């Protein structure tokens, strides 16, 4: 009888720890879904923006939709880059990684998605194509190729806070 209770207690403890582990692994959704008619602005606070900034943002969103397709996601987080060690290896979509192209790795965006990456420290932007999966280091949302990292001034720091704006892989006809 006593061994049954001990087994039950141990199994319950493992079940509880497993449940806690699973809930702890969930990431908060910091993605902003962009609906068809919504502007490409994540938030507008009265102290940090004015009417002109809002107009500029709306104009940029319209321009981006024409050039790259419909914007469907905006998020912020840490970016890093990968280069020499992976140069020439196969990426997750089957093509060879070329560190001199403007490409990136993301955990869930569809292959071929165009993503505008903005370095929030200096305002520099680059447009990359998703062709790989990653990053595999906790706390990072995108891995850029060497060339893309150069474009936004990421090389010296190695990791920086960025905003990514993801567009459909093919521009919509509108």
Phi and psi restraints in degrees (value plus and minus 20) as a CYANA .aco file:
   2 UNK   PHI     -87.7   -47.7
   2 UNK   PSI     -59.0   -19.0
   3 UNK   PHI     -86.7   -46.7
   3 UNK   PSI     -52.9   -12.9
   4 UNK   PHI     -83.3   -43.3
   4 UNK   PSI     -63.9   -23.9
   5 UNK   PHI     -84.5   -44.5
   5 UNK   PSI     -61.5   -21.5
   6 UNK   PHI     -84.5   -44.5
   6 UNK   PSI     -65.6   -25.6
   7 UNK   PHI     -80.2   -40.2
   7 UNK   PSI     -63.8   -23.8
   8 UNK   PHI     -82.0   -42.0
   8 UNK   PSI     -63.8   -23.8
   9 UNK   PHI     -83.9   -43.9
   9 UNK   PSI     -64.1   -24.1
  10 UNK   PHI     -84.4   -44.4
  10 UNK   PSI     -66.6   -26.6
  11 UNK   PHI     -81.9   -41.9
  11 UNK   PSI     -61.2   -21.2
  12 UNK   PHI     -82.8   -42.8
  12 UNK   PSI     -61.3   -21.3
  13 UNK   PHI     -83.0   -43.0
  13 UNK   PSI     -65.2   -25.2
  14 UNK   PHI     -82.4   -42.4
  14 UNK   PSI     -61.2   -21.2
  15 UNK   PHI     -82.5   -42.5
  15 UNK   PSI     -63.1   -23.1
  16 UNK   PHI     -84.7   -44.7
  16 UNK   PSI     -65.2   -25.2
  17 UNK   PHI     -83.9   -43.9
  17 UNK   PSI     -59.1   -19.1
  18 UNK   PHI     -83.3   -43.3
  18 UNK   PSI     -63.8   -23.8
  19 UNK   PHI     -81.9   -41.9
  19 UNK   PSI     -65.0   -25.0
  20 UNK   PHI     -82.4   -42.4
  20 UNK   PSI     -61.0   -21.0
  21 UNK   PHI     -81.6   -41.6
  21 UNK   PSI     -65.7   -25.7
  22 UNK   PHI     -82.7   -42.7
  22 UNK   PSI     -64.7   -24.7
  23 UNK   PHI     -89.8   -49.8
  23 UNK   PSI     -49.3    -9.3
  24 UNK   PHI     -92.7   -52.7
  24 UNK   PSI     -44.4    -4.4
  25 UNK   PHI    -101.7   -61.7
  25 UNK   PSI     -34.1     5.9
  26 UNK   PHI     -87.0   -47.0
  26 UNK   PSI     115.1   155.1
  27 UNK   PHI    -116.0   -76.0
  27 UNK   PSI     125.2   165.2
  28 UNK   PHI     -91.0   -51.0
  28 UNK   PSI     121.9   161.9
  29 UNK   PHI    -100.4   -60.4
  29 UNK   PSI      83.3   123.3
  30 UNK   PHI    -123.2   -83.2
  30 UNK   PSI      -2.1    37.9
  31 UNK   PHI    -102.0   -62.0
  31 UNK   PSI     122.1   162.1
  32 UNK   PHI    -129.1   -89.1
  32 UNK   PSI      93.6   133.6
  33 UNK   PHI     -98.6   -58.6
  33 UNK   PSI     114.7   154.7
  34 UNK   PHI    -125.6   -85.6
  34 UNK   PSI      98.4   138.4
  35 UNK   PHI    -100.4   -60.4
  35 UNK   PSI     145.8   185.8
  36 UNK   PHI     -75.5   -35.5
  36 UNK   PSI     -61.4   -21.4
  37 UNK   PHI    -119.0   -79.0
  37 UNK   PSI     -22.0    18.0
  38 UNK   PHI    -101.4   -61.4
  38 UNK   PSI     123.6   163.6
  39 UNK   PHI     -91.5   -51.5
  39 UNK   PSI     139.9   179.9
  40 UNK   PHI    -105.4   -65.4
  40 UNK   PSI      38.7    78.7
  41 UNK   PHI    -146.0  -106.0
  41 UNK   PSI     105.6   145.6
  42 UNK   PHI     -97.2   -57.2
  42 UNK   PSI     -60.7   -20.7
  43 UNK   PHI    -178.6  -138.6
  43 UNK   PSI     129.2   169.2
  44 UNK   PHI    -146.1  -106.1
  44 UNK   PSI      91.7   131.7
  45 UNK   PHI    -126.4   -86.4
  45 UNK   PSI     120.3   160.3
  46 UNK   PHI     -77.7   -37.7
  46 UNK   PSI     -56.3   -16.3
  47 UNK   PHI     -98.6   -58.6
  47 UNK   PSI     -42.7    -2.7
  48 UNK   PHI    -123.4   -83.4
  48 UNK   PSI     -28.4    11.6
  49 UNK   PHI    -162.3  -122.3
  49 UNK   PSI     142.2   182.2
  50 UNK   PHI    -151.6  -111.6
  50 UNK   PSI    -196.6  -156.6
  51 UNK   PHI     -82.1   -42.1
  51 UNK   PSI     -59.3   -19.3
  52 UNK   PHI     -84.7   -44.7
  52 UNK   PSI     -60.7   -20.7
  53 UNK   PHI     -82.6   -42.6
  53 UNK   PSI     -59.6   -19.6
  54 UNK   PHI     -84.2   -44.2
  54 UNK   PSI     -63.3   -23.3
  55 UNK   PHI     -82.2   -42.2
  55 UNK   PSI     -62.9   -22.9
  56 UNK   PHI     -81.2   -41.2
  56 UNK   PSI     -62.3   -22.3
  57 UNK   PHI     -83.3   -43.3
  57 UNK   PSI     -62.9   -22.9
  58 UNK   PHI     -84.6   -44.6
  58 UNK   PSI     -59.3   -19.3
  59 UNK   PHI     -85.6   -45.6
  59 UNK   PSI     -61.4   -21.4
  60 UNK   PHI     -83.3   -43.3
  60 UNK   PSI     -59.2   -19.2
  61 UNK   PHI     -84.2   -44.2
  61 UNK   PSI     -62.5   -22.5
  62 UNK   PHI     -85.8   -45.8
  62 UNK   PSI     -60.6   -20.6
  63 UNK   PHI     -84.8   -44.8
  63 UNK   PSI     -62.6   -22.6
  64 UNK   PHI     -85.0   -45.0
  64 UNK   PSI     -59.3   -19.3
  65 UNK   PHI     -82.7   -42.7
  65 UNK   PSI     -60.5   -20.5
  66 UNK   PHI     -84.7   -44.7
  66 UNK   PSI     -63.5   -23.5
  67 UNK   PHI    -100.2   -60.2
  67 UNK   PSI     -58.7   -18.7
  68 UNK   PHI    -140.7  -100.7
  68 UNK   PSI     -26.7    13.3
  69 UNK   PHI      86.0   126.0
  69 UNK   PSI    -195.3  -155.3
  70 UNK   PHI     -96.7   -56.7
  70 UNK   PSI     111.6   151.6
  71 UNK   PHI     -92.3   -52.3
  71 UNK   PSI     109.0   149.0
  72 UNK   PHI    -146.2  -106.2
  72 UNK   PSI     -24.3    15.7
  73 UNK   PHI    -181.1  -141.1
  73 UNK   PSI     119.5   159.5
  74 UNK   PHI    -152.0  -112.0
  74 UNK   PSI     114.3   154.3
  75 UNK   PHI    -172.5  -132.5
  75 UNK   PSI     143.3   183.3
  76 UNK   PHI    -148.1  -108.1
  76 UNK   PSI     129.6   169.6
  77 UNK   PHI     152.8   192.8
  77 UNK   PSI    -185.9  -145.9
  78 UNK   PHI    -109.2   -69.2
  78 UNK   PSI     120.1   160.1
  79 UNK   PHI    -139.4   -99.4
  79 UNK   PSI     130.7   170.7
  80 UNK   PHI    -155.5  -115.5
  80 UNK   PSI    -195.5  -155.5
  81 UNK   PHI    -158.0  -118.0
  81 UNK   PSI     139.6   179.6
  82 UNK   PHI    -153.0  -113.0
  82 UNK   PSI     128.6   168.6
  83 UNK   PHI    -168.4  -128.4
  83 UNK   PSI    -129.0   -89.0
  84 UNK   PHI     -71.2   -31.2
  84 UNK   PSI     -64.9   -24.9
  85 UNK   PHI     -82.4   -42.4
  85 UNK   PSI     -47.7    -7.7
  86 UNK   PHI    -126.3   -86.3
  86 UNK   PSI     -25.7    14.3
  87 UNK   PHI     -78.0   -38.0
  87 UNK   PSI     105.5   145.5
  88 UNK   PHI      70.2   110.2
  88 UNK   PSI     -32.6     7.4
  89 UNK   PHI     -98.1   -58.1
  89 UNK   PSI     140.5   180.5
  90 UNK   PHI     -93.2   -53.2
  90 UNK   PSI     117.8   157.8
  91 UNK   PHI    -109.8   -69.8
  91 UNK   PSI     155.1   195.1
  92 UNK   PHI     -84.0   -44.0
  92 UNK   PSI     -45.4    -5.4
  93 UNK   PHI    -111.1   -71.1
  93 UNK   PSI     -16.4    23.6
  94 UNK   PHI      78.3   118.3
  94 UNK   PSI     -27.6    12.4
  95 UNK   PHI    -112.0   -72.0
  95 UNK   PSI     145.2   185.2
  96 UNK   PHI    -100.5   -60.5
  96 UNK   PSI     115.8   155.8
  97 UNK   PHI     -93.5   -53.5
  97 UNK   PSI     107.2   147.2
  98 UNK   PHI    -140.8  -100.8
  98 UNK   PSI      91.5   131.5
  99 UNK   PHI     -87.1   -47.1
  99 UNK   PSI     -30.8     9.2
 100 UNK   PHI    -114.7   -74.7
 100 UNK   PSI     -18.9    21.1
 101 UNK   PHI    -119.7   -79.7
 101 UNK   PSI     142.2   182.2
 102 UNK   PHI    -110.5   -70.5
 102 UNK   PSI      62.3   102.3
 103 UNK   PHI    -149.7  -109.7
 103 UNK   PSI     151.9   191.9
 104 UNK   PHI    -176.2  -136.2
 104 UNK   PSI     144.1   184.1
 105 UNK   PHI    -133.8   -93.8
 105 UNK   PSI     115.4   155.4
 106 UNK   PHI    -159.2  -119.2
 106 UNK   PSI     129.3   169.3
 107 UNK   PHI     -88.3   -48.3
 107 UNK   PSI     -54.0   -14.0
 108 UNK   PHI    -155.1  -115.1
 108 UNK   PSI     -33.8     6.2
 109 UNK   PHI     -85.0   -45.0
 109 UNK   PSI     124.7   164.7
 110 UNK   PHI     -82.8   -42.8
 110 UNK   PSI     124.6   164.6
 111 UNK   PHI     -79.4   -39.4
 111 UNK   PSI     120.3   160.3
 112 UNK   PHI      71.8   111.8
 112 UNK   PSI     -31.8     8.2
 113 UNK   PHI     -82.4   -42.4
 113 UNK   PSI     119.3   159.3
 114 UNK   PHI    -114.4   -74.4
 114 UNK   PSI     112.9   152.9
 115 UNK   PHI    -149.7  -109.7
 115 UNK   PSI     105.9   145.9
 116 UNK   PHI    -111.7   -71.7
 116 UNK   PSI     101.9   141.9
 117 UNK   PHI    -128.6   -88.6
 117 UNK   PSI     104.3   144.3
 118 UNK   PHI    -134.9   -94.9
 118 UNK   PSI     102.6   142.6
 119 UNK   PHI     -94.2   -54.2
 119 UNK   PSI      93.9   133.9
 120 UNK   PHI     -92.0   -52.0
 120 UNK   PSI     -36.2     3.8
 121 UNK   PHI     -98.0   -58.0
 121 UNK   PSI     -54.1   -14.1
 122 UNK   PHI    -147.1  -107.1
 122 UNK   PSI     -24.1    15.9
 123 UNK   PHI      60.3   100.3
 123 UNK   PSI     -20.7    19.3
 124 UNK   PHI     -92.0   -52.0
 124 UNK   PSI     124.4   164.4
 125 UNK   PHI    -146.6  -106.6
 125 UNK   PSI     132.9   172.9
 126 UNK   PHI    -166.9  -126.9
 126 UNK   PSI     125.9   165.9
 127 UNK   PHI    -124.3   -84.3
 127 UNK   PSI     103.2   143.2
 128 UNK   PHI    -144.7  -104.7
 128 UNK   PSI     140.3   180.3
 129 UNK   PHI    -129.0   -89.0
 129 UNK   PSI     113.3   153.3
 130 UNK   PHI     -97.9   -57.9
 130 UNK   PSI     101.3   141.3
 131 UNK   PHI    -156.2  -116.2
 131 UNK   PSI     -12.6    27.4
 132 UNK   PHI    -168.9  -128.9
 132 UNK   PSI     148.3   188.3
 133 UNK   PHI    -126.4   -86.4
 133 UNK   PSI     128.7   168.7
 134 UNK   PHI     120.1   160.1
 134 UNK   PSI    -192.0  -152.0
 135 UNK   PHI     -93.6   -53.6
 135 UNK   PSI     138.5   178.5
 136 UNK   PHI    -126.5   -86.5
 136 UNK   PSI      -3.4    36.6
 137 UNK   PHI    -129.2   -89.2
 137 UNK   PSI     108.9   148.9
 138 UNK   PHI     -75.2   -35.2
 138 UNK   PSI     116.9   156.9
 139 UNK   PHI      72.5   112.5
 139 UNK   PSI     -23.0    17.0
 140 UNK   PHI    -129.0   -89.0
 140 UNK   PSI     122.8   162.8
 141 UNK   PHI    -127.9   -87.9
 141 UNK   PSI     -38.7     1.3
 142 UNK   PHI    -174.0  -134.0
 142 UNK   PSI     123.9   163.9
 143 UNK   PHI    -133.4   -93.4
 143 UNK   PSI     103.6   143.6
 144 UNK   PHI    -118.9   -78.9
 144 UNK   PSI     135.0   175.0
 145 UNK   PHI     -90.6   -50.6
 145 UNK   PSI     144.8   184.8
 146 UNK   PHI     -75.8   -35.8
 146 UNK   PSI     -65.6   -25.6
 147 UNK   PHI     -82.5   -42.5
 147 UNK   PSI     -62.2   -22.2
 148 UNK   PHI     -85.9   -45.9
 148 UNK   PSI     -58.9   -18.9
 149 UNK   PHI     -83.2   -43.2
 149 UNK   PSI     -58.9   -18.9
 150 UNK   PHI     -80.9   -40.9
 150 UNK   PSI     -63.7   -23.7
 151 UNK   PHI     -78.2   -38.2
 151 UNK   PSI     -55.8   -15.8
 152 UNK   PHI    -123.5   -83.5
 152 UNK   PSI     -12.4    27.6
 153 UNK   PHI      52.6    92.6
 153 UNK   PSI      23.1    63.1
 154 UNK   PHI    -119.6   -79.6
 154 UNK   PSI     -33.3     6.7
 155 UNK   PHI     -80.7   -40.7
 155 UNK   PSI     -67.0   -27.0
 156 UNK   PHI     -86.7   -46.7
 156 UNK   PSI     -62.8   -22.8
 157 UNK   PHI     -96.8   -56.8
 157 UNK   PSI     -59.4   -19.4
 158 UNK   PHI      68.9   108.9
 158 UNK   PSI     -60.5   -20.5
 159 UNK   PHI    -158.7  -118.7
 159 UNK   PSI     116.0   156.0
 160 UNK   PHI    -169.5  -129.5
 160 UNK   PSI     141.8   181.8
 161 UNK   PHI    -101.1   -61.1
 161 UNK   PSI     109.7   149.7
 162 UNK   PHI    -153.6  -113.6
 162 UNK   PSI     142.7   182.7
 163 UNK   PHI    -132.0   -92.0
 163 UNK   PSI     112.0   152.0
 164 UNK   PHI    -135.6   -95.6
 164 UNK   PSI     117.1   157.1
 165 UNK   PHI    -142.0  -102.0
 165 UNK   PSI      94.6   134.6
 166 UNK   PHI    -117.6   -77.6
 166 UNK   PSI     115.4   155.4
 167 UNK   PHI    -134.8   -94.8
 167 UNK   PSI     137.1   177.1
 168 UNK   PHI     -78.0   -38.0
 168 UNK   PSI     133.6   173.6
 169 UNK   PHI     -89.2   -49.2
 169 UNK   PSI     -46.5    -6.5
 170 UNK   PHI    -146.2  -106.2
 170 UNK   PSI     110.1   150.1
 171 UNK   PHI     -78.2   -38.2
 171 UNK   PSI     118.9   158.9
 172 UNK   PHI    -100.8   -60.8
 172 UNK   PSI     127.4   167.4
 173 UNK   PHI    -104.4   -64.4
 173 UNK   PSI      88.1   128.1
